[in-house]
Amino acid sequence: MRLSVKGFSLVEIMVGLALGMIAMTVIMQVYSVSEGQKRSTTSGGDAQTNGAVALYLIERDTRMAGWGLGTSAFENCTSAFTYCDDILKCGSNKGPLGGFSFSSVKVTDGDAGPDQIAAKFFANPNLDTFRYPSATQISKNMPQSSSELNVGTTSGCAVGGMVLVSQGNECTLMQITQVQGEALKIQHNPGEDGPYNPPASYQNDNDWPAYTEGATVACFAPAAGFPIFERSYSIDTTARQLKRYDNSVSATPVTEVVSPEIFDLQVQYGIADAGTQVVSAWRDAKVDAATGTDWSNPALADWKRIKAVRIAVLARSTQYEKPAVGAACSASNPTMDTTVPAVIKDNKWSTWARFDTTNYPRDWKCYRYKVFETVVPLRNVMWGNL
C-alpha cells in the first residue's frame, strides 16, 4: 500500500521565493519612487511657504518704513548734528551718533554673501498708538545751541522723548529732559537723563547751530536705548535662517528666527533723479562705479532719491535629491550640471539678483530652490513728496 505525500517540492519552494523576491523588488521600487516624489512635493511646498513668509515679513515692514515723522521736518537737511555719550544708553560711542540717518530703509551690501535690510520708524510699530508725531515751531530765537527751546506748543512732547529741530539745511537731534507746559519751553540738558545731548563745550567746539524763530520742531518717542525704532532682516549663513532684529520689543534688542531654509537675500535701491519721483536706476548698496556715489552711506541729499527697493529671497527645500550613479553633489564635479555658473544671474534664477554660490555648501546642487521677488515703493517717502 502506497502512502500519498502532501506538500511542496524544493523546486516549487525556490520558484515561489524567486517570484516573491521579484514582486517585492518591484513593490519597493514603486514605493521608493512614490515616496521620493511625495517628499520632493512636500519639501517644495515647505520652500514655497518659507520663502513666501520671509518675503511677506520683509515687504510689510519695508512698506511701513519711515512712518512716524513728517518728511517736511527734514526735507531740506544736508547737515545733521547728533550726539551720544554712552554706547549702553544710546547705541553708539561718545560723539556723533553712529549709524543715524533720516532714511526710511537701510541696505547693507553683503558682497559675495547675503544682503541685509533694515526698516526704520519714528514711532513704535507694535503699538496701537502708532501715530504722527507732534510738530510745532520755535517762537523765540535761541541765544546759543544749548539754549532751551521756546515753542508754540508742547503738546505731544514728553520728558525722555526726542526732538528734531530743523531750519534751512541744518537739523539737530535732541532729547527732552524737561517740559514746561505753561511756559511753552522744552529743555535738552546733557547728563544722565539726556545721553543724546552734548555738553555746551562740545556744541561750541563742533559749531552746532542755534535756531531762530520759525524753525521746525518735531517730537517723537524713541526706542529703548536707540533714537529710532528699527527692524532689520539678515541671513544666518550657518543655519541658513532668516533672522529679524527688533529693538521695539524691549530694552535688550531681540533677534528671532522668522523663517527657516532661507539661503540668500539680495536687495537693491531704486534711485530717482534729483527732484523727481520716477525710479531711473537700480543700485547695490555700495559705490556706484558709474557716478562715484556711495550708496552704502549716501549723503542726506542722496537719501531723498531712494524711492523704492527691490528684494529677492532664495528659499531651499529640505529634501536631499540623490545624484545619479557616479555623480556627486559638488559644483566642481564635471558630471554635475555645468549650465549653472558660480554667480547665478542672467534670468537663470532671477530677473536681476546675483546669487553668488561661492560660499554655499558643496552639495548645494542636490536641493531644489525657489526665488521670490518683489518691488516695494517707499510710500512714506513718496507721500512726503521728497
TORRO-522317 format. One record per residue (C-alpha): residue number from 0; z, y, x. Coordinates in nm, 4 decimals, always signed. Last residue first. Layout:
BEGIN
R  seq        c3        c2        c1
R  NUM         Z         Y         X
...
# end
This chain:
BEGIN
R  seq        c3        c2        c1
R  385   -0.1214  +11.4310   +1.0695
R  384   -0.1940  +11.4255   +0.6988
R  383   +0.1636  +11.3170   +0.6183
R  382   +0.0156  +11.0666   +0.3746
R  381   -0.1870  +10.9161   +0.6584
R  380   +0.1118  +10.8879   +0.8896
R  379   +0.3256  +10.7314   +0.6162
R  378   +0.0316  +10.5041   +0.5365
R  377   -0.0071  +10.3557   +0.8802
R  376   -0.3132  +10.1578   +0.7737
R  375   -0.2703   +9.7847   +0.8429
R  374   -0.5710   +9.5735   +0.9441
R  373   -0.5301   +9.1979   +0.9068
R  372   -0.5843   +8.8726   +1.0906
R  371   -0.4523   +8.5174   +1.0666
R  370   -0.5732   +8.2593   +1.3202
R  369   -0.5217   +7.8865   +1.2667
R  368   -0.4799   +7.6217   +1.5352
R  367   -0.5022   +7.2440   +1.5636
R  366   -0.3387   +7.0543   +1.8469
R  365   -0.4607   +6.8418   +2.1384
R  364   -0.6177   +7.1429   +2.3100
R  363   -0.2748   +7.2790   +2.4072
R  362   -0.2072   +6.9792   +2.6308
R  361   -0.1607   +7.1854   +2.9451
R  360   +0.0874   +7.4153   +2.7712
R  359   -0.0439   +7.7740   +2.7228
R  358   -0.0041   +8.0167   +3.0126
R  357   -0.3740   +8.0574   +3.0884
R  356   -0.4686   +8.0321   +2.7206
R  355   -0.5520   +8.4035   +2.6888
R  354   -0.6085   +8.4814   +2.3224
R  353   -0.8355   +8.7852   +2.3004
R  352   -0.8485   +8.9368   +1.9518
R  351   -1.1708   +9.0831   +1.8084
R  350   -1.3448   +8.8624   +1.5500
R  349   -1.1002   +8.5832   +1.6126
R  348   -1.1096   +8.2153   +1.7012
R  347   -1.4559   +8.1660   +1.8507
R  346   -1.5797   +8.5105   +1.7456
R  345   -1.6355   +8.6335   +2.1021
R  344   -1.2785   +8.5616   +2.2157
R  343   -1.0729   +8.2794   +2.3616
R  342   -0.9777   +8.3519   +2.7211
R  341   -0.9682   +8.0201   +2.9046
R  340   -1.3038   +7.9314   +2.7527
R  339   -1.3636   +7.6982   +2.4533
R  338   -1.7050   +7.5340   +2.4941
R  337   -1.5633   +7.2957   +2.7537
R  336   -1.4285   +7.0479   +2.5006
R  335   -1.2493   +6.7863   +2.7072
R  334   -1.4181   +6.5313   +2.9316
R  333   -1.4211   +6.7787   +3.2195
R  332   -1.0388   +6.7813   +3.2343
R  331   -0.9177   +7.1268   +3.3382
R  330   -0.8055   +7.2290   +2.9879
R  329   -0.5945   +6.9166   +2.9712
R  328   -0.5423   +6.6966   +2.6704
R  327   -0.6736   +6.3841   +2.8406
R  326   -0.9837   +6.1738   +2.7992
R  325   -1.0397   +5.8082   +2.8872
R  324   -1.0142   +5.6957   +2.5252
R  323   -1.0439   +5.9983   +2.2976
R  322   -0.7543   +6.2407   +2.2635
R  321   -0.4617   +6.1877   +2.0231
R  320   -0.4140   +6.4927   +1.7995
R  319   -0.0476   +6.5907   +1.8077
R  318   +0.0563   +6.7186   +1.4659
R  317   +0.2810   +7.0280   +1.4703
R  316   +0.0017   +7.2685   +1.3766
R  315   -0.0297   +7.5933   +1.5706
R  314   -0.0295   +7.9544   +1.4450
R  313   -0.2142   +8.2443   +1.6106
R  312   -0.1385   +8.5884   +1.4652
R  311   -0.3907   +8.8745   +1.4867
R  310   -0.2925   +9.2329   +1.4025
R  309   -0.4887   +9.5516   +1.3579
R  308   -0.3071   +9.8826   +1.3740
R  307   -0.3717  +10.2056   +1.1905
R  306   -0.3816  +10.5860   +1.2175
R  305   -0.2869  +10.6486   +1.5820
R  304   -0.4236  +11.0000   +1.6498
R  303   -0.0878  +11.1652   +1.5865
R  302   +0.0653  +10.9684   +1.8726
R  301   -0.1870  +11.1364   +2.1039
R  300   -0.0262  +11.4795   +2.0625
R  299   +0.3164  +11.3368   +2.1427
R  298   +0.1839  +11.1904   +2.4663
R  297   +0.0992  +10.8228   +2.4784
R  296   +0.3154  +10.5593   +2.6470
R  295   +0.1277  +10.2284   +2.6423
R  294   -0.1754  +10.4172   +2.5100
R  293   -0.2272  +10.5838   +2.8481
R  292   -0.5428  +10.7913   +2.8031
R  291   -0.7818  +10.7557   +3.1008
R  290   -1.0863  +10.8063   +2.8782
R  289   -1.2999  +10.4978   +2.9471
R  288   -1.0402  +10.2817   +3.1225
R  287   -0.7936  +10.3242   +2.8374
R  286   -0.4521  +10.2744   +2.9921
R  285   -0.2454  +10.0256   +2.7959
R  284   -0.1527   +9.9493   +2.4363
R  283   -0.4922   +9.7986   +2.3527
R  282   -0.7446  +10.0277   +2.1833
R  281   -0.9544  +10.0280   +1.8684
R  280   -1.1956  +10.3182   +1.8188
R  279   -1.3203  +10.5640   +1.5550
R  278   -1.0443  +10.5389   +1.2959
R  277   -1.1016  +10.8075   +1.0336
R  276   -0.8212  +11.0587   +0.9705
R  275   -0.9450  +11.3561   +1.1717
R  274   -0.7807  +11.6403   +1.3653
R  273   -0.8050  +11.4694   +1.7030
R  272   -1.0409  +11.1696   +1.6922
R  271   -0.8927  +10.8623   +1.5306
R  270   -0.7431  +10.5636   +1.7105
R  269   -0.6683  +10.2248   +1.5531
R  268   -0.4105  +10.0655   +1.7809
R  267   -0.4411   +9.7000   +1.8797
R  266   -0.2182   +9.3953   +1.8315
R  265   -0.2305   +9.0349   +1.9534
R  264   +0.0306   +8.7719   +1.8736
R  263   +0.0288   +8.4168   +2.0090
R  262   +0.1673   +8.0693   +1.9610
R  261   +0.3566   +8.0778   +1.6338
R  260   +0.4971   +7.7295   +1.5791
R  259   +0.8096   +7.8517   +1.3986
R  258   +0.8542   +8.1625   +1.1787
R  257   +1.1337   +8.4181   +1.1336
R  256   +1.3612   +8.3318   +1.4238
R  255   +1.6326   +8.5953   +1.4480
R  254   +1.7371   +8.8682   +1.6899
R  253   +2.0241   +9.0793   +1.5587
R  252   +2.1286   +9.4107   +1.7099
R  251   +2.5066   +9.4436   +1.7502
R  250   +2.6119   +9.7466   +1.5449
R  249   +2.4896   +9.5571   +1.2410
R  248   +2.1865   +9.4853   +1.0214
R  247   +1.9661   +9.7863   +1.0964
R  246   +1.9050   +9.6996   +1.4617
R  245   +1.6546   +9.4245   +1.3815
R  244   +1.4771   +9.2122   +1.6413
R  243   +1.2383   +8.9621   +1.4881
R  242   +1.1289   +8.6382   +1.6502
R  241   +0.8049   +8.4439   +1.6154
R  240   +0.8513   +8.1029   +1.7713
R  239   +0.6719   +7.9218   +2.0503
R  238   +0.9956   +7.7762   +2.1935
R  237   +0.9095   +7.8837   +2.5479
R  236   +0.6765   +8.1743   +2.4660
R  235   +0.9296   +8.3339   +2.2291
R  234   +0.6820   +8.5628   +2.0555
R  233   +0.7682   +8.9197   +1.9563
R  232   +0.8357   +9.1267   +1.6461
R  231   +1.0270   +9.4547   +1.6309
R  230   +1.2312   +9.6083   +1.3534
R  229   +1.3700   +9.9514   +1.4288
R  228   +1.6043  +10.2059   +1.2796
R  227   +1.6447  +10.5434   +1.4505
R  226   +1.8972  +10.7165   +1.6789
R  225   +2.0495  +10.3942   +1.8117
R  224   +2.4088  +10.2688   +1.8432
R  223   +2.4392  +10.1920   +1.4735
R  222   +2.1189  +10.3171   +1.3116
R  221   +2.0963  +10.6891   +1.2488
R  220   +2.1172  +10.8788   +0.9180
R  219   +1.8774  +11.1688   +0.8690
R  218   +1.8901  +11.5490   +0.8736
R  217   +1.5792  +11.7679   +0.9076
R  216   +1.5880  +12.1302   +1.0272
R  215   +1.2719  +12.3421   +1.0507
R  214   +1.2912  +12.6705   +1.2424
R  213   +1.2759  +12.9752   +1.0137
R  212   +1.5231  +13.1896   +1.2075
R  211   +1.5165  +13.1202   +1.5817
R  210   +1.5658  +12.8166   +1.7970
R  209   +1.7270  +12.7964   +2.1392
R  208   +1.5197  +12.5726   +2.3659
R  207   +1.6471  +12.3312   +2.6314
R  206   +1.5574  +12.4536   +2.9785
R  205   +1.6731  +12.1483   +3.1741
R  204   +1.9504  +12.3182   +3.3751
R  203   +2.0643  +12.5162   +3.0704
R  202   +2.0797  +12.2079   +2.8493
R  201   +2.2671  +12.0116   +3.1148
R  200   +2.5186  +12.2957   +3.1566
R  199   +2.5689  +12.3117   +2.7783
R  198   +2.6752  +11.9477   +2.7783
R  197   +2.4283  +11.7043   +2.6210
R  196   +2.4399  +11.5949   +2.2550
R  195   +2.3247  +11.2399   +2.1766
R  194   +2.6685  +11.0944   +2.2539
R  193   +2.8228  +11.3268   +1.9927
R  192   +3.1557  +11.1963   +1.8681
R  191   +3.2894  +11.1050   +2.2134
R  190   +3.1621  +11.4211   +2.3787
R  189   +2.8960  +11.6838   +2.3164
R  188   +2.9078  +11.9265   +2.0211
R  187   +2.6419  +11.9489   +1.7523
R  186   +2.7782  +12.1823   +1.4864
R  185   +2.6183  +12.2461   +1.1495
R  184   +2.6927  +12.5663   +0.9530
R  183   +2.6460  +12.6588   +0.5892
R  182   +2.9786  +12.8494   +0.5730
R  181   +3.0755  +12.6687   +0.2527
R  180   +2.9614  +12.3291   +0.3776
R  179   +3.0908  +12.3443   +0.7330
R  178   +2.9555  +12.0246   +0.8847
R  177   +3.0916  +11.8898   +1.2140
R  176   +2.9748  +11.6498   +1.4872
R  175   +2.6102  +11.6246   +1.3852
R  174   +2.3874  +11.4613   +1.6480
R  173   +2.0908  +11.6442   +1.7981
R  172   +1.7186  +11.5813   +1.8591
R  171   +1.5228  +11.8860   +1.9712
R  170   +1.1576  +11.9613   +1.8978
R  169   +0.9175  +12.2104   +2.0585
R  168   +0.5532  +12.2916   +1.9796
R  167   +0.6266  +12.5745   +1.7379
R  166   +0.9676  +12.5127   +1.5885
R  165   +1.1501  +12.1874   +1.5386
R  164   +1.5093  +12.0802   +1.4820
R  163   +1.5816  +11.7112   +1.4254
R  162   +1.9381  +11.6434   +1.3186
R  161   +2.1112  +11.3059   +1.3328
R  160   +2.4086  +11.1838   +1.1353
R  159   +2.7603  +11.1319   +1.2675
R  158   +2.9005  +11.4004   +1.0375
R  157   +2.6760  +11.4375   +0.7343
R  156   +2.3658  +11.6365   +0.6390
R  155   +2.2227  +11.5580   +0.2950
R  154   +2.3063  +11.9015   +0.1574
R  153   +2.3916  +12.1396   +0.4415
R  152   +2.1854  +12.4259   +0.3006
R  151   +2.0024  +12.7330   +0.4338
R  150   +2.1170  +12.6698   +0.7877
R  149   +2.3229  +12.8315   +1.0630
R  148   +2.3121  +12.5843   +1.3505
R  147   +2.5838  +12.5913   +1.6143
R  146   +2.4978  +12.7144   +1.9621
R  145   +2.4135  +12.4728   +2.2447
R  144   +2.0541  +12.5978   +2.2834
R  143   +2.1607  +12.9606   +2.3138
R  142   +2.2004  +13.2683   +2.0937
R  141   +2.0634  +13.0656   +1.7976
R  140   +1.8817  +13.2906   +1.5488
R  139   +2.0046  +13.2825   +1.1893
R  138   +1.8832  +13.1055   +0.8754
R  137   +1.7667  +12.7824   +1.0347
R  136   +1.5644  +12.5853   +0.7833
R  135   +1.6179  +12.2945   +0.5449
R  134   +1.5299  +11.9284   +0.5019
R  133   +1.7389  +11.6385   +0.3745
R  132   +1.5940  +11.2967   +0.4327
R  131   +1.3571  +11.1017   +0.2043
R  130   +1.5166  +10.7931   +0.0586
R  129   +1.6135  +10.4324   +0.1282
R  128   +1.9260  +10.4463   -0.0867
R  127   +1.8580  +10.0879   -0.1968
R  126   +1.9476   +9.9845   +0.1571
R  125   +1.7827   +9.7392   +0.3968
R  124   +1.5154   +9.9817   +0.5238
R  123   +1.7842  +10.2130   +0.6704
R  122   +1.6272  +10.5567   +0.7104
R  121   +1.4252  +10.7162   +0.9922
R  120   +1.2186  +10.4022   +1.0357
R  119   +1.0392  +10.2361   +1.3264
R  118   +0.8096   +9.9334   +1.3276
R  117   +0.7909   +9.7491   +1.6594
R  116   +0.5019   +9.5331   +1.7827
R  115   +0.4950   +9.2967   +2.0773
R  114   +0.1899   +9.1492   +2.2495
R  113   +0.1519   +8.7838   +2.3508
R  112   +0.0674   +8.6920   +2.7107
R  111   -0.2156   +8.7738   +2.9529
R  110   -0.1428   +9.1491   +2.9219
R  109   +0.1522   +9.1536   +2.6815
R  108   +0.0757   +9.5026   +2.5524
R  107   +0.3739   +9.6711   +2.3890
R  106   +0.2923   +9.8272   +2.0522
R  105   +0.5092  +10.0992   +1.8974
R  104   +0.4704  +10.1939   +1.5324
R  103   +0.5968  +10.5003   +1.3430
R  102   +0.5668  +10.7185   +1.6499
R  101   +0.8146  +11.0027   +1.6801
R  100   +0.9313  +10.8805   +2.0173
R   99   +1.2451  +10.7541   +2.1835
R   98   +1.2038  +10.4920   +2.4556
R   97   +1.4790  +10.6249   +2.6785
R   96   +1.6812  +10.9179   +2.5500
R   95   +1.6706  +11.1733   +2.8295
R   94   +1.9825  +11.1572   +3.0486
R   93   +2.2591  +10.9020   +3.0725
R   92   +2.1116  +10.5572   +3.0276
R   91   +1.9891  +10.4494   +2.6858
R   90   +2.0943  +10.2653   +2.3697
R   89   +2.3048  +10.5350   +2.2091
R   88   +2.6661  +10.4233   +2.2329
R   87   +2.6566  +10.1406   +2.4863
R   86   +2.3952  +10.3169   +2.7008
R   85   +2.6182  +10.6223   +2.7297
R   84   +2.5360  +10.9945   +2.7567
R   83   +2.2057  +11.0046   +2.5686
R   82   +1.9731  +11.3047   +2.5468
R   81   +1.6585  +11.4285   +2.3741
R   80   +1.4268  +11.7288   +2.4005
R   79   +1.0750  +11.6618   +2.2710
R   78   +0.7719  +11.8661   +2.3805
R   77   +0.4350  +11.8358   +2.2029
R   76   +0.5695  +11.8886   +1.8548
R   75   +0.3283  +12.0266   +1.5953
R   74   +0.3758  +11.7597   +1.3252
R   73   +0.7487  +11.7242   +1.3898
R   72   +0.9244  +11.8119   +1.0648
R   71   +0.5948  +11.8128   +0.8740
R   70   +0.5897  +11.4358   +0.9241
R   69   +0.8681  +11.4039   +0.6714
R   68   +1.1307  +11.1582   +0.7913
R   67   +1.2409  +10.8448   +0.6095
R   66   +0.9410  +10.6172   +0.6326
R   65   +0.7689  +10.5885   +0.9688
R   64   +0.6847  +10.2226   +0.9315
R   63   +0.6680  +10.0939   +0.5730
R   62   +0.3215   +9.9390   +0.6193
R   61   +0.4298   +9.7961   +0.9547
R   60   +0.7333   +9.6318   +0.7963
R   59   +0.5197   +9.4522   +0.5376
R   58   +0.2457   +9.3603   +0.7853
R   57   +0.4853   +9.1953   +1.0287
R   56   +0.6547   +8.9968   +0.7528
R   55   +0.3251   +8.8939   +0.5913
R   54   +0.1671   +8.7921   +0.9233
R   53   +0.4530   +8.5578   +1.0089
R   52   +0.4679   +8.4109   +0.6584
R   51   +0.0923   +8.3448   +0.6563
R   50   +0.1036   +8.1873   +1.0019
R   49   +0.3915   +7.9588   +0.9133
R   48   +0.2339   +7.8562   +0.5813
R   47   -0.1096   +7.7792   +0.7246
R   46   +0.0437   +7.6005   +1.0229
R   45   +0.2531   +7.3913   +0.7842
R   44   -0.0549   +7.3132   +0.5747
R   43   -0.2368   +7.2007   +0.8890
R   42   +0.0664   +6.9879   +0.9699
R   41   +0.0413   +6.8253   +0.6284
R   40   -0.3352   +6.7730   +0.6471
R   39   -0.3127   +6.6361   +1.0005
R   38   -0.0221   +6.4152   +0.8964
R   37   -0.2155   +6.2787   +0.5981
R   36   -0.5275   +6.2222   +0.8057
R   35   -0.3258   +6.0351   +1.0657
R   34   -0.1550   +5.8303   +0.7966
R   33   -0.4892   +5.7364   +0.6437
R   32   -0.6388   +5.6444   +0.9797
R   31   -0.3329   +5.4384   +1.0733
R   30   -0.3157   +5.2740   +0.7306
R   29   -0.6824   +5.1764   +0.7440
R   28   -0.6390   +5.0364   +1.0933
R   27   -0.3191   +4.8599   +0.9913
R   26   -0.4923   +4.6998   +0.6929
R   25   -0.7877   +4.5879   +0.9035
R   24   -0.5580   +4.4353   +1.1645
R   23   -0.3508   +4.2661   +0.8941
R   22   -0.6672   +4.1116   +0.7428
R   21   -0.7783   +3.9856   +1.0822
R   20   -0.4323   +3.8473   +1.1520
R   19   -0.4245   +3.6742   +0.8148
R   18   -0.7669   +3.5207   +0.8687
R   17   -0.6569   +3.3866   +1.2077
R   16   -0.3318   +3.2554   +1.0649
R   15   -0.5200   +3.0759   +0.7874
R   14   -0.7653   +2.9218   +1.0358
R   13   -0.4787   +2.8020   +1.2542
R   12   -0.2987   +2.6478   +0.9538
R   11   -0.6145   +2.4722   +0.8401
R   10   -0.6705   +2.3274   +1.1856
R    9   -0.3118   +2.2067   +1.2069
R    8   -0.3523   +2.0221   +0.8794
R    7   -0.1970   +2.1453   +0.5660
R    6   +0.0295   +1.9487   +0.3294
R    5   +0.0502   +1.6214   +0.1281
R    4   +0.0387   +1.2686   +0.2795
R    3   -0.0576   +0.9798   +0.0498
R    2   +0.1146   +0.6420   +0.1212
R    1   -0.1108   +0.3412   +0.1458
R    0   +0.0000   +0.0000   +0.0000
# end
